[in-house]
Amino acid sequence: MAATEQTRLEPRLVERAAPHASPASTALAAVKVIATDFARHRRERQARRELDPADFARLAEAGFLLSGVPAEQGGLWVSTPGSTRLVCELLRTLAHGDSSVALVCAMHPVVLGFWLATPAAPEPFAATWDEQRRVVFQTVLDGAWWGTMTSEPGSGGDVLRTRAVARPDEETACYRLSGDKQFGSGSGIASYMLTTAVAEGEDEPDTFYLAVRDVAWDGSTGITLVTPWDGLGMIATQSHAFRFEEFLATRAAWPGNLAGFTAATQPYVRCCFTAVCVGIVEEALAMAHTELRQRRASLRPYEQVEWARAELDGWLIQQAYEGMLRAVESEAADAEMVSMQGKVAIAELAESVLVRLCRVVGGGTYARSSPFGCWAQDVRALGFLRPPWGLAFDLLIEASN
């Protein structure tokens, strides 16, 4: 496996799609070219603490944005079973070049999956839902990136435990949202952010989205930057924390169905986030293979064992990842559980692979100039992505009873 992974991003192997290729293969070929370029500047990129808007302009031009638009509106999305592998392949490929950019990009199709995965609503919401889907997808066709800002302090990652409040605004026919939000990955890049809140006078949380493009963060617009992202991993994702005060919000046109949407889209969401970490592990194994090739014979017994175990864990990651994708593609009855188990297993295995590789490659991996130390922190993010560790195991234990 390692020898194959080693050559994944060599320019001579990256070809643009043929003139009559499908939009999906054209987008994937273009993203491979971009990922190759990102990989050439990995040391500089891993030292960044901010995102570069030029990267996202390139990806938009390459067609990545269309991963969040249905085919009937000119996008790449066909259905959850028919499109999950493509979206994940785009993210996995991008992670070979820049993990922070890949994670932020994952938020785009994941958030839009809220509308993509549910093409029709029952009455009396059918017409308004159709119109909202059209409007949302048109923003993407116009160049908008979407992100998510649903996590809140003290919620444990459970979006149903939101304490944010949305007050109806008769003047705008929208809502005014107030509350604290964190982990807003892609802040400053995303034009729209999905979030959750409880509408004033109601008991259950619902879904809203916020237009945040070019909005000041000094409190003058209703958004205050509380804590800039300072993560040890995924350091350039700009996953800031904010306080909202009476900020204009648009409610989902199918109200009261947050729990249903969450259940319907979770296998797809988990596959997308997992794809980013799978790409990181693949690239780390490939680079380790290159670095260790010249001194394999001189490795100590412990180092040889750790290298072998890293490759075994890498193989298990591939099997678990493929199992997740196939469960979604086959619309298996247990896709929800398979995706949960796969994500949790890969989160643990990815950490194991990177720790073992750091031990074998040596103390130099503690330097910031080494990609391995950065990757070791980056893959830890998967365990904290929807659902985070505590909530994930709550759900696993509940399902096993």
Buried (B, 14 or more C-beta within 10 A) or exposed (E): EBEEBBEBBEEEEBEEBEEEEEBBEBBBBBBBBBBBBBBEEBEEBBEEEBBBEEBBEBBBEBBBBBBBBBBEBEBBBBBBBEBBBBBBBBBBBBBBBBBBBBBBBBBBBBBBBBBBBBEEBEEEBEEBBBEBBEEBBEBBBEEBBBBBBBBBEEBBBBBEEBBBBBBEBEEEEBBBBBBBBBBBBBBBBBBBBBBBBBBEEEEEBBBBBBBBBEBEBEEEBBBBBBEEBEBEBBBBBBBBBBBBEEBBBBBBBBBBBBEEBBEBBBBBBBBBBBBBBBBBBBBBBBBBBBBBEEEEEEBEEEBEEBBEBBBBBBEBBBEBBEBBBBBBBEEBEEBBBBBBBBBBBBBBBBBBBBBBBBBBBEEEBEEEEBBBBBBBBBBBBBBBBBBBBEBBEEBBEEEEE
